[in-house]
Amino acid sequence: MKAGDTYQGIVTAVAKAIHPSAEVTRADWVDGPEGRRDMDVAIRSPSPQPSLVLLECKDWRRPVGIGAIAGLESKRRDLGAFKALLYSNSG
């Protein structure tokens, strides 16, 4: 078990509760045009149009900075996700 697994599990459980008809997966690795990408939590909705929403989990002691946000936007574009959200326990 690595640091942040518990937090990632909580975010996954919340996503499943909010989106019961979607496929919610945790700790997926997906190949994109820029290489292999780690998705902390992914929500895949089958209808009416298939969509992918990425959830990035940051279990850090300090608030996340612009680098984490820019990295998530890069991942969103690379994987063609509809949306990307960053969950942080520290701001």
N, CA, C and O atoms as a GROMACS GRO file, in nm:
protein
  364
    1MET      N    1   0.085  -0.118   0.000
    1MET     CA    2   0.000   0.000   0.000
    1MET      C    3   0.089   0.124   0.000
    1MET      O    4   0.179   0.138   0.083
    2LYS      N    5   0.062   0.213  -0.094
    2LYS     CA    6   0.144   0.333  -0.103
    2LYS      C    7   0.071   0.452  -0.042
    2LYS      O    8  -0.050   0.448  -0.019
    3ALA      N    9   0.146   0.557  -0.016
    3ALA     CA   10   0.086   0.678   0.040
    3ALA      C   11  -0.023   0.729  -0.052
    3ALA      O   12  -0.005   0.732  -0.174
    4GLY      N   13  -0.134   0.768   0.004
    4GLY     CA   14  -0.244   0.821  -0.075
    4GLY      C   15  -0.349   0.719  -0.116
    4GLY      O   16  -0.455   0.757  -0.166
    5ASP      N   17  -0.321   0.589  -0.096
    5ASP     CA   18  -0.418   0.486  -0.137
    5ASP      C   19  -0.551   0.499  -0.064
    5ASP      O   20  -0.657   0.481  -0.124
    6THR      N   21  -0.546   0.530   0.065
    6THR     CA   22  -0.669   0.543   0.143
    6THR      C   23  -0.752   0.660   0.090
    6THR      O   24  -0.873   0.648   0.074
    7TYR      N   25  -0.686   0.772   0.065
    7TYR     CA   26  -0.756   0.890   0.013
    7TYR      C   27  -0.816   0.860  -0.124
    7TYR      O   28  -0.930   0.898  -0.152
    8GLN      N   29  -0.740   0.792  -0.208
    8GLN     CA   30  -0.789   0.754  -0.342
    8GLN      C   31  -0.911   0.662  -0.329
    8GLN      O   32  -1.005   0.672  -0.407
    9GLY      N   33  -0.909   0.573  -0.232
    9GLY     CA   34  -1.023   0.484  -0.208
    9GLY      C   35  -1.148   0.560  -0.167
    9GLY      O   36  -1.259   0.525  -0.208
   10ILE      N   37  -1.131   0.663  -0.086
   10ILE     CA   38  -1.244   0.746  -0.042
   10ILE      C   39  -1.303   0.820  -0.162
   10ILE      O   40  -1.425   0.822  -0.179
   11VAL      N   41  -1.217   0.880  -0.244
   11VAL     CA   42  -1.264   0.952  -0.363
   11VAL      C   43  -1.336   0.856  -0.457
   11VAL      O   44  -1.438   0.893  -0.515
   12THR      N   45  -1.286   0.735  -0.473
   12THR     CA   46  -1.350   0.634  -0.558
   12THR      C   47  -1.489   0.600  -0.505
   12THR      O   48  -1.585   0.592  -0.582
   13ALA      N   49  -1.501   0.580  -0.375
   13ALA     CA   50  -1.630   0.546  -0.314
   13ALA      C   51  -1.732   0.659  -0.334
   13ALA      O   52  -1.848   0.633  -0.364
   14VAL      N   53  -1.688   0.781  -0.318
   14VAL     CA   54  -1.778   0.896  -0.338
   14VAL      C   55  -1.822   0.902  -0.484
   14VAL      O   56  -1.940   0.924  -0.513
   15ALA      N   57  -1.728   0.883  -0.577
   15ALA     CA   58  -1.762   0.886  -0.721
   15ALA      C   59  -1.863   0.777  -0.756
   15ALA      O   60  -1.955   0.801  -0.833
   16LYS      N   61  -1.847   0.658  -0.699
   16LYS     CA   62  -1.942   0.550  -0.724
   16LYS      C   63  -2.080   0.582  -0.670
   16LYS      O   64  -2.181   0.549  -0.732
   17ALA      N   65  -2.085   0.648  -0.555
   17ALA     CA   66  -2.213   0.685  -0.495
   17ALA      C   67  -2.284   0.793  -0.578
   17ALA      O   68  -2.406   0.791  -0.591
   18ILE      N   69  -2.207   0.887  -0.632
   18ILE     CA   70  -2.263   0.996  -0.710
   18ILE      C   71  -2.304   0.950  -0.850
   18ILE      O   72  -2.401   1.000  -0.906
   19HIS      N   73  -2.229   0.855  -0.906
   19HIS     CA   74  -2.251   0.808  -1.043
   19HIS      C   75  -2.276   0.656  -1.045
   19HIS      O   76  -2.192   0.582  -1.096
   20PRO      N   77  -2.388   0.609  -0.990
   20PRO     CA   78  -2.409   0.465  -0.978
   20PRO      C   79  -2.421   0.390  -1.111
   20PRO      O   80  -2.396   0.270  -1.116
   21SER      N   81  -2.459   0.459  -1.218
   21SER     CA   82  -2.475   0.390  -1.346
   21SER      C   83  -2.348   0.393  -1.430
   21SER      O   84  -2.342   0.330  -1.536
   22ALA      N   85  -2.246   0.465  -1.385
   22ALA     CA   86  -2.120   0.475  -1.459
   22ALA      C   87  -2.022   0.368  -1.412
   22ALA      O   88  -2.036   0.311  -1.304
   23GLU      N   89  -1.923   0.344  -1.495
   23GLU     CA   90  -1.812   0.255  -1.458
   23GLU      C   91  -1.706   0.342  -1.390
   23GLU      O   92  -1.648   0.430  -1.453
   24VAL      N   93  -1.682   0.317  -1.262
   24VAL     CA   94  -1.583   0.393  -1.187
   24VAL      C   95  -1.466   0.300  -1.156
   24VAL      O   96  -1.484   0.196  -1.092
   25THR      N   97  -1.348   0.336  -1.202
   25THR     CA   98  -1.230   0.253  -1.180
   25THR      C   99  -1.124   0.332  -1.106
   25THR      O  100  -1.122   0.455  -1.109
   26ARG      N  101  -1.037   0.260  -1.041
   26ARG     CA  102  -0.931   0.320  -0.960
   26ARG      C  103  -0.796   0.268  -1.006
   26ARG      O  104  -0.780   0.150  -1.036
   27ALA      N  105  -0.699   0.358  -1.010
   27ALA     CA  106  -0.560   0.323  -1.041
   27ALA      C  107  -0.544   0.254  -1.176
   27ALA      O  108  -0.478   0.150  -1.185
   28ASP      N  109  -0.604   0.310  -1.280
   28ASP     CA  110  -0.590   0.258  -1.416
   28ASP      C  111  -0.467   0.319  -1.483
   28ASP      O  112  -0.429   0.433  -1.455
   29TRP      N  113  -0.407   0.243  -1.570
   29TRP     CA  114  -0.300   0.294  -1.656
   29TRP      C  115  -0.353   0.290  -1.799
   29TRP      O  116  -0.401   0.186  -1.845
   30VAL      N  117  -0.343   0.402  -1.868
   30VAL     CA  118  -0.397   0.414  -2.003
   30VAL      C  119  -0.288   0.468  -2.094
   30VAL      O  120  -0.213   0.558  -2.057
   31ASP      N  121  -0.281   0.413  -2.214
   31ASP     CA  122  -0.185   0.462  -2.314
   31ASP      C  123  -0.247   0.578  -2.391
   31ASP      O  124  -0.356   0.566  -2.446
   32GLY      N  125  -0.177   0.689  -2.392
   32GLY     CA  126  -0.219   0.806  -2.467
   32GLY      C  127  -0.112   0.844  -2.567
   32GLY      O  128  -0.006   0.782  -2.569
   33PRO      N  129  -0.137   0.944  -2.650
   33PRO     CA  130  -0.039   0.987  -2.750
   33PRO      C  131   0.095   1.030  -2.689
   33PRO      O  132   0.200   1.018  -2.753
   34GLU      N  133   0.092   1.080  -2.565
   34GLU     CA  134   0.215   1.124  -2.499
   34GLU      C  135   0.276   1.016  -2.410
   34GLU      O  136   0.372   1.043  -2.338
   35GLY      N  137   0.221   0.895  -2.415
   35GLY     CA  138   0.276   0.785  -2.335
   35GLY      C  139   0.175   0.730  -2.236
   35GLY      O  140   0.057   0.766  -2.238
   36ARG      N  141   0.224   0.644  -2.150
   36ARG     CA  142   0.141   0.576  -2.051
   36ARG      C  143   0.105   0.674  -1.939
   36ARG      O  144   0.192   0.742  -1.885
   37ARG      N  145  -0.024   0.681  -1.904
   37ARG     CA  146  -0.073   0.775  -1.804
   37ARG      C  147  -0.145   0.701  -1.691
   37ARG      O  148  -0.220   0.607  -1.716
   38ASP      N  149  -0.121   0.745  -1.569
   38ASP     CA  150  -0.186   0.692  -1.451
   38ASP      C  151  -0.312   0.774  -1.424
   38ASP      O  152  -0.306   0.897  -1.415
   39MET      N  153  -0.425   0.706  -1.412
   39MET     CA  154  -0.549   0.774  -1.376
   39MET      C  155  -0.587   0.729  -1.235
   39MET      O  156  -0.615   0.611  -1.213
   40ASP      N  157  -0.586   0.821  -1.140
   40ASP     CA  158  -0.621   0.784  -1.003
   40ASP      C  159  -0.761   0.724  -0.999
   40ASP      O  160  -0.780   0.613  -0.951
   41VAL      N  161  -0.859   0.799  -1.049
   41VAL     CA  162  -0.997   0.751  -1.056
   41VAL      C  163  -1.052   0.796  -1.192
   41VAL      O  164  -1.033   0.910  -1.234
   42ALA      N  165  -1.121   0.705  -1.259
   42ALA     CA  166  -1.182   0.736  -1.388
   42ALA      C  167  -1.330   0.703  -1.382
   42ALA      O  168  -1.370   0.599  -1.330
   43ILE      N  169  -1.410   0.793  -1.437
   43ILE     CA  170  -1.555   0.771  -1.447
   43ILE      C  171  -1.588   0.764  -1.595
   43ILE      O  172  -1.566   0.859  -1.670
   44ARG      N  173  -1.641   0.650  -1.637
   44ARG     CA  174  -1.679   0.632  -1.776
   44ARG      C  175  -1.830   0.616  -1.784
   44ARG      O  176  -1.888   0.522  -1.731
   45SER      N  177  -1.892   0.712  -1.852
   45SER     CA  178  -2.038   0.709  -1.869
   45SER      C  179  -2.069   0.657  -2.009
   45SER      O  180  -2.017   0.709  -2.107
   46PRO      N  181  -2.152   0.553  -2.019
   46PRO     CA  182  -2.182   0.495  -2.149
   46PRO      C  183  -2.284   0.570  -2.232
   46PRO      O  184  -2.282   0.560  -2.355
   47SER      N  185  -2.373   0.646  -2.169
   47SER     CA  186  -2.478   0.709  -2.249
   47SER      C  187  -2.515   0.845  -2.192
   47SER      O  188  -2.486   0.870  -2.075
   48PRO      N  189  -2.576   0.932  -2.268
   48PRO     CA  190  -2.612   0.914  -2.407
   48PRO      C  191  -2.490   0.916  -2.497
   48PRO      O  192  -2.490   0.850  -2.601
   49GLN      N  193  -2.386   0.988  -2.462
   49GLN     CA  194  -2.260   0.984  -2.535
   49GLN      C  195  -2.153   0.934  -2.439
   49GLN      O  196  -2.148   0.978  -2.325
   50PRO      N  197  -2.068   0.842  -2.483
   50PRO     CA  198  -1.960   0.796  -2.396
   50PRO      C  199  -1.872   0.914  -2.354
   50PRO      O  200  -1.836   0.998  -2.436
   51SER      N  201  -1.838   0.918  -2.227
   51SER     CA  202  -1.750   1.024  -2.180
   51SER      C  203  -1.658   0.972  -2.072
   51SER      O  204  -1.687   0.873  -2.005
   52LEU      N  205  -1.547   1.039  -2.056
   52LEU     CA  206  -1.447   1.004  -1.956
   52LEU      C  207  -1.423   1.127  -1.870
   52LEU      O  208  -1.398   1.236  -1.921
   53VAL      N  209  -1.431   1.108  -1.738
   53VAL     CA  210  -1.399   1.213  -1.641
   53VAL      C  211  -1.286   1.159  -1.554
   53VAL      O  212  -1.295   1.049  -1.501
   54LEU      N  213  -1.180   1.237  -1.541
   54LEU     CA  214  -1.065   1.199  -1.459
   54LEU      C  215  -1.072   1.267  -1.323
   54LEU      O  216  -1.106   1.385  -1.314
   55LEU      N  217  -1.040   1.192  -1.220
   55LEU     CA  218  -1.030   1.248  -1.085
   55LEU      C  219  -0.888   1.224  -1.036
   55LEU      O  220  -0.844   1.110  -1.023
   56GLU      N  221  -0.818   1.329  -1.009
   56GLU     CA  222  -0.680   1.322  -0.959
   56GLU      C  223  -0.685   1.344  -0.809
   56GLU      O  224  -0.746   1.440  -0.762
   57CYS      N  225  -0.621   1.256  -0.733
   57CYS     CA  226  -0.624   1.262  -0.586
   57CYS      C  227  -0.488   1.305  -0.533
   57CYS      O  228  -0.386   1.241  -0.563
   58LYS      N  229  -0.485   1.412  -0.455
   58LYS     CA  230  -0.361   1.462  -0.396
   58LYS      C  231  -0.373   1.459  -0.245
   58LYS      O  232  -0.438   1.543  -0.184
   59ASP      N  233  -0.309   1.360  -0.185
   59ASP     CA  234  -0.305   1.345  -0.040
   59ASP      C  235  -0.172   1.402   0.008
   59ASP      O  236  -0.082   1.330   0.052
   60TRP      N  237  -0.162   1.532   0.000
   60TRP     CA  238  -0.038   1.603   0.031
   60TRP      C  239  -0.052   1.682   0.160
   60TRP      O  240  -0.163   1.712   0.204
   61ARG      N  241   0.060   1.714   0.220
   61ARG     CA  242   0.059   1.795   0.343
   61ARG      C  243   0.046   1.943   0.313
   61ARG      O  244   0.004   2.021   0.399
   62ARG      N  245   0.081   1.982   0.193
   62ARG     CA  246   0.073   2.123   0.153
   62ARG      C  247  -0.023   2.139   0.037
   62ARG      O  248  -0.049   2.043  -0.036
   63PRO      N  249  -0.077   2.259   0.019
   63PRO     CA  250  -0.168   2.282  -0.095
   63PRO      C  251  -0.098   2.253  -0.228
   63PRO      O  252   0.023   2.274  -0.243
   64VAL      N  253  -0.176   2.205  -0.323
   64VAL     CA  254  -0.121   2.179  -0.456
   64VAL      C  255  -0.092   2.312  -0.524
   64VAL      O  256  -0.156   2.413  -0.495
   65GLY      N  257   0.002   2.311  -0.614
   65GLY     CA  258   0.037   2.432  -0.688
   65GLY      C  259  -0.008   2.424  -0.832
   65GLY      O  260  -0.074   2.328  -0.874
   66ILE      N  261   0.029   2.524  -0.906
   66ILE     CA  262  -0.010   2.533  -1.046
   66ILE      C  263   0.046   2.417  -1.128
   66ILE      O  264  -0.014   2.378  -1.229
   67GLY      N  265   0.159   2.361  -1.087
   67GLY     CA  266   0.219   2.249  -1.160
   67GLY      C  267   0.129   2.126  -1.162
   67GLY      O  268   0.118   2.059  -1.264
   68ALA      N  269   0.064   2.097  -1.049
   68ALA     CA  270  -0.027   1.983  -1.042
   68ALA      C  271  -0.150   2.006  -1.130
   68ALA      O  272  -0.200   1.914  -1.194
   69ILE      N  273  -0.197   2.129  -1.132
   69ILE     CA  274  -0.314   2.163  -1.212
   69ILE      C  275  -0.279   2.157  -1.361
   69ILE      O  276  -0.357   2.104  -1.440
   70ALA      N  277  -0.164   2.211  -1.398
   70ALA     CA  278  -0.121   2.206  -1.538
   70ALA      C  279  -0.099   2.062  -1.582
   70ALA      O  280  -0.132   2.026  -1.695
   71GLY      N  281  -0.043   1.981  -1.495
   71GLY     CA  282  -0.021   1.840  -1.527
   71GLY      C  283  -0.152   1.766  -1.550
   71GLY      O  284  -0.162   1.681  -1.639
   72LEU      N  285  -0.253   1.798  -1.469
   72LEU     CA  286  -0.384   1.735  -1.486
   72LEU      C  287  -0.449   1.778  -1.617
   72LEU      O  288  -0.511   1.697  -1.685
   73GLU      N  289  -0.436   1.904  -1.652
   73GLU     CA  290  -0.491   1.952  -1.780
   73GLU      C  291  -0.422   1.884  -1.898
   73GLU      O  292  -0.486   1.851  -1.997
   74SER      N  293  -0.292   1.864  -1.887
   74SER     CA  294  -0.218   1.793  -1.992
   74SER      C  295  -0.268   1.650  -2.005
   74SER      O  296  -0.286   1.600  -2.116
   75LYS      N  297  -0.289   1.585  -1.893
   75LYS     CA  298  -0.340   1.447  -1.893
   75LYS      C  299  -0.480   1.443  -1.954
   75LYS      O  300  -0.511   1.353  -2.032
   76ARG      N  301  -0.566   1.539  -1.917
   76ARG     CA  302  -0.702   1.543  -1.970
   76ARG      C  303  -0.702   1.553  -2.123
   76ARG      O  304  -0.775   1.481  -2.191
   77ARG      N  305  -0.619   1.644  -2.175
   77ARG     CA  306  -0.612   1.660  -2.321
   77ARG      C  307  -0.556   1.536  -2.386
   77ARG      O  308  -0.607   1.490  -2.489
   78ASP      N  309  -0.451   1.480  -2.329
   78ASP     CA  310  -0.384   1.363  -2.386
   78ASP      C  311  -0.479   1.243  -2.395
   78ASP      O  312  -0.475   1.168  -2.492
   79LEU      N  313  -0.563   1.226  -2.295
   79LEU     CA  314  -0.653   1.111  -2.291
   79LEU      C  315  -0.791   1.140  -2.349
   79LEU      O  316  -0.875   1.050  -2.357
   80GLY      N  317  -0.815   1.264  -2.390
   80GLY     CA  318  -0.942   1.299  -2.450
   80GLY      C  319  -1.058   1.298  -2.350
   80GLY      O  320  -1.172   1.271  -2.388
   81ALA      N  321  -1.028   1.327  -2.225
   81ALA     CA  322  -1.133   1.327  -2.122
   81ALA      C  323  -1.223   1.449  -2.136
   81ALA      O  324  -1.178   1.557  -2.176
   82PHE      N  325  -1.349   1.430  -2.102
   82PHE     CA  326  -1.448   1.537  -2.106
   82PHE      C  327  -1.417   1.640  -1.997
   82PHE      O  328  -1.424   1.761  -2.022
   83LYS      N  329  -1.382   1.592  -1.877
   83LYS     CA  330  -1.350   1.679  -1.763
   83LYS      C  331  -1.241   1.615  -1.681
   83LYS      O  332  -1.215   1.495  -1.690
   84ALA      N  333  -1.176   1.698  -1.600
   84ALA     CA  334  -1.078   1.649  -1.503
   84ALA      C  335  -1.094   1.732  -1.376
   84ALA      O  336  -1.102   1.854  -1.381
   85LEU      N  337  -1.099   1.662  -1.264
   85LEU     CA  338  -1.115   1.728  -1.135
   85LEU      C  339  -1.000   1.687  -1.044
   85LEU      O  340  -0.955   1.572  -1.047
   86LEU      N  341  -0.954   1.779  -0.964
   86LEU     CA  342  -0.846   1.754  -0.871
   86LEU      C  343  -0.902   1.756  -0.729
   86LEU      O  344  -0.960   1.856  -0.687
   87TYR      N  345  -0.885   1.647  -0.657
   87TYR     CA  346  -0.925   1.638  -0.518
   87TYR      C  347  -0.802   1.650  -0.431
   87TYR      O  348  -0.706   1.576  -0.448
   88SER      N  349  -0.805   1.745  -0.338
   88SER     CA  350  -0.691   1.765  -0.249
   88SER      C  351  -0.740   1.777  -0.106
   88SER      O  352  -0.839   1.844  -0.078
   89ASN      N  353  -0.669   1.711  -0.017
   89ASN     CA  354  -0.706   1.719   0.125
   89ASN      C  355  -0.640   1.838   0.194
   89ASN      O  356  -0.663   1.861   0.313
   90SER      N  357  -0.560   1.914   0.121
   90SER     CA  358  -0.488   2.026   0.184
   90SER      C  359  -0.505   2.158   0.112
   90SER      O  360  -0.439   2.256   0.147
   91GLY      N  361  -0.590   2.164   0.015
   91GLY     CA  362  -0.613   2.290  -0.056
   91GLY      C  363  -0.539   2.299  -0.186
   91GLY      O  364  -0.549   2.400  -0.256
   0.00000   0.00000   0.00000
